[in-house]
Structure formats: structure tokens, C-alpha cells
């Protein structure tokens, strides 16, 4: 996340908790959240305030982004698992039809 993005994130936090936002604070947050994608940070901010009344800090953003990314990974694995099972079933059905002589190999 860069400084303008950190400023926007802090402005969104300010709408919820009334904090004062300035460039110096945004610079520090940009350093703290340098490895965090801005869109993930926005999702993390929403998640944090949906679950907590605590003042948002960079550590909260990092923790929530980790949860969000883990959930996305699990969902992707689930979708992949479904796709793999579908492919296996289709391959088995094709093999069955070949053995029955319904279709050619």
C-alpha cells in the first residue's frame, strides 16, 4: 500500500471512529502496510469494524487480511476439488462408454 492509499484507508476509518487523518500518519501506515494490497485492506477494515469496536491499527489490518486471504485460499481449494471430482467422474463415464462400445477411444 502506498501513501495515498493509506490516506484513503485512514479516511474510511475516520468515518467510523472520528480519528484525525493527516499525511504524516498516512506515511507511517503506508510503511506498516507496504506489503498489503489496498483492496484487501479495505476488506480488512470492513471486517474489523463489523466485529470490533477497537480503534483500527495496522496490526488489525494485517490480521484481517491474513484471515481474508486464508478464506479465499480455502474457497479456491474447494472449487478446485469440485472441478477435479467432476473431471474424474467424466473420465470414468467416458471409459465406461468405451468399454460398452458406445463410443470409440
N, CA, C and O atoms as CSV, one atom per row, in Angstrom:
chain,resi,resn,atom,element,x,y,z
A,1,UNK,N,N,0.845,-1.169,0.000
A,1,UNK,CA,C,0.000,0.000,0.000
A,1,UNK,C,C,0.894,1.237,0.000
A,1,UNK,O,O,1.898,1.304,0.709
A,2,UNK,N,N,0.510,2.187,-0.793
A,2,UNK,CA,C,1.285,3.428,-0.848
A,2,UNK,C,C,0.615,4.505,0.021
A,2,UNK,O,O,-0.445,4.283,0.605
A,3,UNK,N,N,1.257,5.667,0.087
A,3,UNK,CA,C,0.754,6.720,0.964
A,3,UNK,C,C,-0.643,7.223,0.599
A,3,UNK,O,O,-1.478,7.355,1.493
A,4,UNK,N,N,-0.939,7.510,-0.680
A,4,UNK,CA,C,-2.308,7.942,-0.997
A,4,UNK,C,C,-3.358,6.891,-0.633
A,4,UNK,O,O,-4.456,7.230,-0.192
A,5,UNK,N,N,-3.017,5.628,-0.817
A,5,UNK,CA,C,-3.961,4.563,-0.448
A,5,UNK,C,C,-4.135,4.492,1.071
A,5,UNK,O,O,-5.244,4.294,1.568
A,6,UNK,N,N,-3.034,4.653,1.795
A,6,UNK,CA,C,-3.118,4.662,3.259
A,6,UNK,C,C,-3.976,5.830,3.733
A,6,UNK,O,O,-4.754,5.693,4.677
A,7,UNK,N,N,-3.832,6.975,3.077
A,7,UNK,CA,C,-4.642,8.140,3.434
A,7,UNK,C,C,-6.128,7.837,3.220
A,7,UNK,O,O,-6.961,8.176,4.060
A,8,UNK,N,N,-6.456,7.197,2.092
A,8,UNK,CA,C,-7.855,6.837,1.826
A,8,UNK,C,C,-8.370,5.838,2.861
A,8,UNK,O,O,-9.494,5.960,3.347
A,9,UNK,N,N,-7.543,4.855,3.191
A,9,UNK,CA,C,-7.935,3.862,4.200
A,9,UNK,C,C,-8.200,4.537,5.540
A,9,UNK,O,O,-9.195,4.247,6.205
A,10,UNK,N,N,-7.309,5.433,5.928
A,10,UNK,CA,C,-7.490,6.147,7.193
A,10,UNK,C,C,-8.721,7.051,7.161
A,10,UNK,O,O,-9.386,7.235,8.181
A,11,UNK,N,N,-9.020,7.610,6.003
A,11,UNK,CA,C,-10.228,8.434,5.875
A,11,UNK,C,C,-11.477,7.580,6.095
A,11,UNK,O,O,-12.431,8.015,6.739
A,12,UNK,N,N,-11.461,6.367,5.556
A,12,UNK,CA,C,-12.585,5.447,5.798
A,12,UNK,C,C,-12.683,5.075,7.274
A,12,UNK,O,O,-13.782,4.980,7.819
A,13,UNK,N,N,-11.552,4.867,7.913
A,13,UNK,CA,C,-11.550,4.579,9.351
A,13,UNK,C,C,-12.078,5.782,10.125
A,13,UNK,O,O,-12.824,5.628,11.092
A,14,UNK,N,N,-11.690,6.968,9.697
A,14,UNK,CA,C,-12.132,8.191,10.356
A,14,UNK,C,C,-13.650,8.345,10.319
A,14,UNK,O,O,-14.253,8.853,11.264
A,15,UNK,N,N,-14.255,7.905,9.231
A,15,UNK,CA,C,-15.716,7.981,9.125
A,15,UNK,C,C,-16.386,7.104,10.181
A,15,UNK,O,O,-17.547,7.321,10.526
A,16,UNK,N,N,-15.661,6.127,10.686
A,16,UNK,CA,C,-16.210,5.219,11.685
A,16,UNK,C,C,-15.820,5.604,13.114
A,16,UNK,O,O,-16.617,5.446,14.039
A,17,UNK,N,N,-14.605,6.106,13.294
A,17,UNK,CA,C,-14.156,6.347,14.670
A,17,UNK,C,C,-13.767,7.800,14.961
A,17,UNK,O,O,-13.384,8.124,16.085
A,18,UNK,N,N,-13.863,8.669,13.962
A,18,UNK,CA,C,-13.621,10.091,14.191
A,18,UNK,C,C,-12.167,10.497,14.330
A,18,UNK,O,O,-11.878,11.606,14.779
A,19,UNK,N,N,-11.245,9.621,13.953
A,19,UNK,CA,C,-9.823,9.957,14.061
A,19,UNK,C,C,-9.469,11.104,13.118
A,19,UNK,O,O,-10.162,11.345,12.130
A,20,UNK,N,N,-8.386,11.805,13.433
A,20,UNK,CA,C,-7.849,12.841,12.576
A,20,UNK,C,C,-6.854,12.196,11.619
A,20,UNK,O,O,-5.998,11.415,12.034
A,21,UNK,N,N,-6.970,12.521,10.355
A,21,UNK,CA,C,-6.098,11.941,9.337
A,21,UNK,C,C,-5.216,13.041,8.764
A,21,UNK,O,O,-5.701,14.111,8.396
A,22,UNK,N,N,-3.913,12.767,8.693
A,22,UNK,CA,C,-3.006,13.699,8.026
A,22,UNK,C,C,-1.933,12.910,7.284
A,22,UNK,O,O,-1.832,11.691,7.419
A,23,UNK,N,N,-1.145,13.621,6.508
A,23,UNK,CA,C,-0.130,12.970,5.655
A,23,UNK,C,C,0.915,12.215,6.468
A,23,UNK,O,O,1.366,11.146,6.057
A,24,UNK,N,N,1.301,12.762,7.616
A,24,UNK,CA,C,2.321,12.097,8.431
A,24,UNK,C,C,1.836,10.734,8.910
A,24,UNK,O,O,2.583,9.755,8.881
A,25,UNK,N,N,0.609,10.678,9.342
A,25,UNK,CA,C,0.039,9.401,9.793
A,25,UNK,C,C,-0.065,8.446,8.602
A,25,UNK,O,O,0.251,7.262,8.721
A,26,UNK,N,N,-0.503,8.958,7.467
A,26,UNK,CA,C,-0.623,8.120,6.268
A,26,UNK,C,C,0.729,7.557,5.849
A,26,UNK,O,O,0.811,6.412,5.405
A,27,UNK,N,N,1.790,8.350,5.987
A,27,UNK,CA,C,3.139,7.876,5.640
A,27,UNK,C,C,3.531,6.683,6.506
A,27,UNK,O,O,4.053,5.687,6.005
A,28,UNK,N,N,3.280,6.790,7.794
A,28,UNK,CA,C,3.621,5.708,8.715
A,28,UNK,C,C,2.801,4.458,8.399
A,28,UNK,O,O,3.340,3.352,8.367
A,29,UNK,N,N,1.516,4.631,8.171
A,29,UNK,CA,C,0.667,3.484,7.838
A,29,UNK,C,C,1.104,2.845,6.523
A,29,UNK,O,O,1.058,1.623,6.384
A,30,UNK,N,N,1.521,3.650,5.571
A,30,UNK,CA,C,1.988,3.108,4.292
A,30,UNK,C,C,3.213,2.225,4.500
A,30,UNK,O,O,3.356,1.190,3.850
A,31,UNK,N,N,4.082,2.631,5.392
A,31,UNK,CA,C,5.255,1.801,5.705
A,31,UNK,C,C,4.815,0.510,6.395
A,31,UNK,O,O,5.256,-0.579,6.028
A,32,UNK,N,N,3.948,0.639,7.392
A,32,UNK,CA,C,3.484,-0.531,8.138
A,32,UNK,C,C,2.725,-1.525,7.265
A,32,UNK,O,O,2.764,-2.733,7.499
A,33,UNK,N,N,2.034,-0.997,6.255
A,33,UNK,CA,C,1.186,-1.850,5.406
A,33,UNK,C,C,1.728,-1.969,3.985
A,33,UNK,O,O,0.966,-2.219,3.051
A,34,UNK,N,N,3.015,-1.796,3.819
A,34,UNK,CA,C,3.636,-1.796,2.486
A,34,UNK,C,C,3.354,-3.082,1.714
A,34,UNK,O,O,3.238,-3.048,0.489
A,35,UNK,N,N,3.242,-4.201,2.397
A,35,UNK,CA,C,3.034,-5.481,1.709
A,35,UNK,C,C,1.551,-5.846,1.552
A,35,UNK,O,O,1.219,-6.926,1.065
A,36,UNK,N,N,0.685,-4.949,1.963
A,36,UNK,CA,C,-0.753,-5.211,1.923
A,36,UNK,C,C,-1.373,-4.533,0.704
A,36,UNK,O,O,-1.145,-3.349,0.458
A,37,UNK,N,N,-2.152,-5.292,-0.048
A,37,UNK,CA,C,-2.891,-4.755,-1.186
A,37,UNK,C,C,-3.998,-3.824,-0.682
A,37,UNK,O,O,-4.668,-4.123,0.307
A,38,UNK,N,N,-4.179,-2.713,-1.359
A,38,UNK,CA,C,-5.170,-1.719,-0.924
A,38,UNK,C,C,-6.580,-2.311,-0.844
A,38,UNK,O,O,-7.286,-2.093,0.140
A,39,UNK,N,N,-6.989,-3.046,-1.860
A,39,UNK,CA,C,-8.344,-3.618,-1.844
A,39,UNK,C,C,-8.520,-4.615,-0.709
A,39,UNK,O,O,-9.587,-4.682,-0.098
A,40,UNK,N,N,-7.480,-5.387,-0.425
A,40,UNK,CA,C,-7.537,-6.294,0.727
A,40,UNK,C,C,-7.651,-5.496,2.025
A,40,UNK,O,O,-8.361,-5.899,2.946
A,41,UNK,N,N,-6.951,-4.367,2.094
A,41,UNK,CA,C,-7.010,-3.530,3.299
A,41,UNK,C,C,-8.411,-2.961,3.504
A,41,UNK,O,O,-8.886,-2.873,4.637
A,42,UNK,N,N,-9.067,-2.578,2.426
A,42,UNK,CA,C,-10.441,-2.078,2.533
A,42,UNK,C,C,-11.356,-3.183,3.073
A,42,UNK,O,O,-12.182,-2.944,3.954
A,43,UNK,N,N,-11.195,-4.387,2.532
A,43,UNK,CA,C,-11.988,-5.527,3.029
A,43,UNK,C,C,-11.680,-5.789,4.502
A,43,UNK,O,O,-12.577,-6.083,5.291
A,44,UNK,N,N,-10.407,-5.678,4.859
A,44,UNK,CA,C,-9.994,-5.906,6.247
A,44,UNK,C,C,-10.595,-4.851,7.179
A,44,UNK,O,O,-11.030,-5.171,8.285
A,45,UNK,N,N,-10.615,-3.604,6.732
A,45,UNK,CA,C,-11.205,-2.539,7.526
A,45,UNK,C,C,-12.683,-2.832,7.793
A,45,UNK,O,O,-13.158,-2.690,8.920
A,46,UNK,N,N,-13.394,-3.238,6.759
A,46,UNK,CA,C,-14.818,-3.559,6.918
A,46,UNK,C,C,-15.005,-4.729,7.873
A,46,UNK,O,O,-15.887,-4.706,8.731
A,47,UNK,N,N,-14.170,-5.753,7.719
A,47,UNK,CA,C,-14.249,-6.914,8.605
A,47,UNK,C,C,-13.961,-6.511,10.047
A,47,UNK,O,O,-14.669,-6.919,10.968
A,48,UNK,N,N,-12.929,-5.715,10.232
A,48,UNK,CA,C,-12.569,-5.281,11.590
A,48,UNK,C,C,-13.733,-4.561,12.257
A,48,UNK,O,O,-14.120,-4.905,13.374
A,49,UNK,N,N,-14.292,-3.567,11.581
A,49,UNK,CA,C,-15.363,-2.788,12.203
A,49,UNK,C,C,-16.671,-3.566,12.316
A,49,UNK,O,O,-17.531,-3.211,13.122
A,50,UNK,N,N,-16.828,-4.612,11.527
A,50,UNK,CA,C,-18.015,-5.460,11.666
A,50,UNK,C,C,-17.939,-6.319,12.931
A,50,UNK,O,O,-18.959,-6.736,13.479
A,51,UNK,N,N,-16.708,-6.572,13.380
A,51,UNK,CA,C,-16.516,-7.481,14.505
A,51,UNK,C,C,-15.991,-6.813,15.777
A,51,UNK,O,O,-15.981,-7.438,16.838
A,52,UNK,N,N,-15.562,-5.572,15.687
A,52,UNK,CA,C,-14.869,-4.969,16.815
A,52,UNK,C,C,-15.202,-3.486,16.960
A,52,UNK,O,O,-15.508,-2.795,15.988
A,53,UNK,N,N,-15.131,-3.030,18.189
A,53,UNK,CA,C,-15.261,-1.591,18.458
A,53,UNK,C,C,-13.896,-0.976,18.743
A,53,UNK,O,O,-13.801,0.205,19.076
A,54,UNK,N,N,-12.832,-1.781,18.612
A,54,UNK,CA,C,-11.478,-1.282,18.853
A,54,UNK,C,C,-11.053,-0.290,17.770
A,54,UNK,O,O,-11.472,-0.378,16.616
A,55,UNK,N,N,-10.215,0.647,18.178
A,55,UNK,CA,C,-9.593,1.612,17.271
A,55,UNK,C,C,-8.731,0.827,16.287
A,55,UNK,O,O,-7.886,0.034,16.702
A,56,UNK,N,N,-8.934,1.037,14.999
A,56,UNK,CA,C,-8.194,0.297,13.983
A,56,UNK,C,C,-6.717,0.663,13.996
A,56,UNK,O,O,-6.353,1.839,14.004
A,57,UNK,N,N,-5.874,-0.363,13.998
A,57,UNK,CA,C,-4.427,-0.197,13.946
A,57,UNK,C,C,-3.889,-1.060,12.802
A,57,UNK,O,O,-4.571,-1.982,12.357
A,58,UNK,N,N,-2.674,-0.773,12.322
A,58,UNK,CA,C,-2.116,-1.581,11.237
A,58,UNK,C,C,-2.127,-3.089,11.527
A,58,UNK,O,O,-2.368,-3.891,10.625
A,59,UNK,N,N,-1.870,-3.467,12.764
A,59,UNK,CA,C,-1.874,-4.895,13.112
A,59,UNK,C,C,-3.241,-5.525,12.875
A,59,UNK,O,O,-3.328,-6.684,12.471
A,60,UNK,N,N,-4.307,-4.769,13.121
A,60,UNK,CA,C,-5.653,-5.290,12.847
A,60,UNK,C,C,-5.828,-5.534,11.351
A,60,UNK,O,O,-6.389,-6.551,10.941
A,61,UNK,N,N,-5.346,-4.596,10.543
A,61,UNK,CA,C,-5.461,-4.737,9.091
A,61,UNK,C,C,-4.702,-5.987,8.632
A,61,UNK,O,O,-5.225,-6.787,7.856
A,62,UNK,N,N,-3.479,-6.144,9.113
A,62,UNK,CA,C,-2.675,-7.309,8.729
A,62,UNK,C,C,-3.376,-8.599,9.147
A,62,UNK,O,O,-3.465,-9.540,8.359
A,63,UNK,N,N,-3.869,-8.648,10.367
A,63,UNK,CA,C,-4.548,-9.845,10.872
A,63,UNK,C,C,-5.797,-10.161,10.036
A,63,UNK,O,O,-6.022,-11.314,9.669
A,64,UNK,N,N,-6.592,-9.153,9.741
A,64,UNK,CA,C,-7.810,-9.386,8.956
A,64,UNK,C,C,-7.482,-9.768,7.516
A,64,UNK,O,O,-8.160,-10.617,6.938
A,65,UNK,N,N,-6.459,-9.159,6.929
A,65,UNK,CA,C,-6.058,-9.526,5.574
A,65,UNK,C,C,-5.615,-10.983,5.542
A,65,UNK,O,O,-5.923,-11.703,4.593
A,66,UNK,N,N,-4.902,-11.419,6.561
A,66,UNK,CA,C,-4.490,-12.821,6.641
A,66,UNK,C,C,-5.708,-13.734,6.675
A,66,UNK,O,O,-5.740,-14.753,5.985
A,67,UNK,N,N,-6.701,-13.378,7.465
A,67,UNK,CA,C,-7.944,-14.174,7.517
A,67,UNK,C,C,-8.643,-14.196,6.160
A,67,UNK,O,O,-9.108,-15.244,5.711
A,68,UNK,N,N,-8.713,-13.040,5.514
A,68,UNK,CA,C,-9.382,-12.937,4.216
A,68,UNK,C,C,-8.655,-13.787,3.183
A,68,UNK,O,O,-9.288,-14.524,2.426
A,69,UNK,N,N,-7.337,-13.690,3.147
A,69,UNK,CA,C,-6.558,-14.471,2.177
A,69,UNK,C,C,-6.673,-15.965,2.449
A,69,UNK,O,O,-6.753,-16.759,1.512
A,70,UNK,N,N,-6.682,-16.352,3.709
A,70,UNK,CA,C,-6.853,-17.770,4.059
A,70,UNK,C,C,-8.213,-18.271,3.585
A,70,UNK,O,O,-8.319,-19.363,3.027
A,71,UNK,N,N,-9.245,-17.473,3.808
A,71,UNK,CA,C,-10.586,-17.862,3.376
A,71,UNK,C,C,-10.659,-17.981,1.855
A,71,UNK,O,O,-11.257,-18.921,1.332
A,72,UNK,N,N,-10.058,-17.040,1.154
A,72,UNK,CA,C,-10.029,-17.117,-0.312
A,72,UNK,C,C,-9.318,-18.377,-0.781
A,72,UNK,O,O,-9.769,-19.041,-1.714
A,73,UNK,N,N,-8.209,-18.702,-0.133
A,73,UNK,CA,C,-7.455,-19.905,-0.496
A,73,UNK,C,C,-8.300,-21.158,-0.277
A,73,UNK,O,O,-8.335,-22.046,-1.129
A,74,UNK,N,N,-8.974,-21.225,0.862
A,74,UNK,CA,C,-9.825,-22.386,1.145
A,74,UNK,C,C,-10.958,-22.502,0.135
A,74,UNK,O,O,-11.286,-23.602,-0.308
A,75,UNK,N,N,-11.548,-21.390,-0.226
A,75,UNK,CA,C,-12.621,-21.404,-1.221
A,75,UNK,C,C,-12.100,-21.844,-2.582
A,75,UNK,O,O,-12.774,-22.591,-3.291
A,76,UNK,N,N,-10.914,-21.392,-2.949
A,76,UNK,CA,C,-10.311,-21.790,-4.231
A,76,UNK,C,C,-10.005,-23.279,-4.221
A,76,UNK,O,O,-10.234,-23.963,-5.218
A,77,UNK,N,N,-9.491,-23.792,-3.108
A,77,UNK,CA,C,-9.204,-25.226,-2.989
A,77,UNK,C,C,-10.489,-26.040,-3.110
A,77,UNK,O,O,-10.505,-27.101,-3.733
A,78,UNK,N,N,-11.554,-25.540,-2.514
A,78,UNK,CA,C,-12.841,-26.228,-2.587
A,78,UNK,C,C,-13.346,-26.272,-4.031
A,78,UNK,O,O,-13.812,-27.308,-4.504
A,79,UNK,N,N,-13.245,-25.133,-4.723
A,79,UNK,CA,C,-13.676,-25.101,-6.120
A,79,UNK,C,C,-12.830,-26.041,-6.969
A,79,UNK,O,O,-13.357,-26.726,-7.846
A,80,UNK,N,N,-11.528,-26.079,-6.719
A,80,UNK,CA,C,-10.633,-26.971,-7.444
A,80,UNK,C,C,-10.996,-28.422,-7.168
A,80,UNK,O,O,-11.012,-29.248,-8.080
A,81,UNK,N,N,-11.284,-28.728,-5.920
A,81,UNK,CA,C,-11.663,-30.090,-5.544
A,81,UNK,C,C,-12.928,-30.517,-6.281
A,81,UNK,O,O,-13.013,-31.650,-6.756
A,82,UNK,N,N,-13.895,-29.638,-6.381
A,82,UNK,CA,C,-15.128,-29.940,-7.111
A,82,UNK,C,C,-14.818,-30.170,-8.581
A,82,UNK,O,O,-15.335,-31.110,-9.186
A,83,UNK,N,N,-13.977,-29.317,-9.163
A,83,UNK,CA,C,-13.618,-29.458,-10.577
A,83,UNK,C,C,-12.884,-30.772,-10.822
A,83,UNK,O,O,-13.139,-31.454,-11.815
A,84,UNK,N,N,-11.976,-31.127,-9.922
A,84,UNK,CA,C,-11.247,-32.392,-10.069
A,84,UNK,C,C,-12.188,-33.587,-9.992
A,84,UNK,O,O,-12.072,-34.524,-10.782
A,85,UNK,N,N,-13.119,-33.557,-9.043
A,85,UNK,CA,C,-14.077,-34.664,-8.917
A,85,UNK,C,C,-14.956,-34.762,-10.159
A,85,UNK,O,O,-15.286,-35.862,-10.603
A,86,UNK,N,N,-15.331,-33.624,-10.714
A,86,UNK,CA,C,-16.140,-33.617,-11.932
A,86,UNK,C,C,-15.358,-34.214,-13.090
A,86,UNK,O,O,-15.888,-35.025,-13.849
A,87,UNK,N,N,-14.098,-33.818,-13.228
A,87,UNK,CA,C,-13.259,-34.378,-14.300
A,87,UNK,C,C,-13.072,-35.873,-14.128
A,87,UNK,O,O,-13.112,-36.610,-15.113
A,88,UNK,N,N,-12.871,-36.337,-12.914
A,88,UNK,CA,C,-12.708,-37.767,-12.660
A,88,UNK,C,C,-13.979,-38.527,-13.022
A,88,UNK,O,O,-13.916,-39.602,-13.620
A,89,UNK,N,N,-15.114,-37.975,-12.664
A,89,UNK,CA,C,-16.389,-38.628,-12.976
A,89,UNK,C,C,-16.613,-38.674,-14.482
A,89,UNK,O,O,-17.082,-39.679,-15.015
A,90,UNK,N,N,-16.278,-37.587,-15.166
A,90,UNK,CA,C,-16.432,-37.565,-16.619
A,90,UNK,C,C,-15.494,-38.566,-17.288
A,90,UNK,O,O,-15.877,-39.231,-18.251
A,91,UNK,N,N,-14.268,-38.673,-16.780
A,91,UNK,CA,C,-13.310,-39.640,-17.338
A,91,UNK,C,C,-13.783,-41.060,-17.105
A,91,UNK,O,O,-13.662,-41.906,-17.991
A,92,UNK,N,N,-14.316,-41.333,-15.936
A,92,UNK,CA,C,-14.826,-42.675,-15.633
A,92,UNK,C,C,-16.017,-43.009,-16.525
A,92,UNK,O,O,-16.136,-44.132,-17.015
A,93,UNK,N,N,-16.886,-42.044,-16.734
A,93,UNK,CA,C,-18.050,-42.275,-17.607
A,93,UNK,C,C,-17.605,-42.507,-19.037
A,93,UNK,O,O,-18.155,-43.372,-19.718
A,94,UNK,N,N,-16.630,-41.761,-19.506
A,94,UNK,CA,C,-16.097,-41.954,-20.861
A,94,UNK,C,C,-15.502,-43.352,-20.996
A,94,UNK,O,O,-15.741,-44.038,-21.990
A,95,UNK,N,N,-14.739,-43.767,-20.011
A,95,UNK,CA,C,-14.136,-45.108,-20.030
A,95,UNK,C,C,-15.223,-46.182,-20.055
A,95,UNK,O,O,-15.105,-47.176,-20.773
A,96,UNK,N,N,-16.258,-45.982,-19.285
A,96,UNK,CA,C,-17.383,-46.940,-19.262
A,96,UNK,C,C,-18.032,-47.037,-20.634
A,96,UNK,O,O,-18.336,-48.134,-21.104
A,97,UNK,N,N,-18.247,-45.888,-21.281
A,97,UNK,CA,C,-18.876,-45.876,-22.603
A,97,UNK,C,C,-17.976,-46.516,-23.652
A,97,UNK,O,O,-18.471,-47.165,-24.574
A,98,UNK,N,N,-16.681,-46.347,-23.528
A,98,UNK,CA,C,-15.725,-47.007,-24.439
A,98,UNK,C,C,-15.806,-48.502,-24.255
A,98,UNK,O,O,-15.882,-49.243,-25.235
A,99,UNK,N,N,-15.791,-48.968,-22.999
A,99,UNK,CA,C,-15.858,-50.401,-22.725
A,99,UNK,C,C,-17.159,-51.033,-23.222
A,99,UNK,O,O,-17.180,-52.194,-23.628
A,100,UNK,N,N,-18.236,-50.257,-23.185
A,100,UNK,CA,C,-19.535,-50.753,-23.666
A,100,UNK,C,C,-19.635,-50.679,-25.176
A,100,UNK,O,O,-20.579,-51.210,-25.762
A,101,UNK,N,N,-18.680,-50.030,-25.812
A,101,UNK,CA,C,-18.708,-49.901,-27.259
A,101,UNK,C,C,-19.622,-48.795,-27.751
A,101,UNK,O,O,-19.913,-48.719,-28.945
A,102,UNK,N,N,-20.066,-47.965,-26.881
A,102,UNK,CA,C,-20.963,-46.872,-27.259
A,102,UNK,C,C,-20.196,-45.791,-28.000
A,102,UNK,O,O,-20.697,-45.207,-28.961
A,103,UNK,N,N,-18.969,-45.530,-27.544
A,103,UNK,CA,C,-18.124,-44.536,-28.219
A,103,UNK,C,C,-16.764,-45.166,-28.479
A,103,UNK,O,O,-16.397,-46.171,-27.870
A,104,UNK,N,N,-16.030,-44.553,-29.394
A,104,UNK,CA,C,-14.691,-45.043,-29.697
A,104,UNK,C,C,-13.669,-44.313,-28.850
A,104,UNK,O,O,-13.880,-43.181,-28.415
A,105,UNK,N,N,-12.547,-44.997,-28.628
A,105,UNK,CA,C,-11.477,-44.432,-27.806
A,105,UNK,C,C,-10.794,-43.284,-28.506
A,105,UNK,O,O,-9.867,-42.689,-27.957
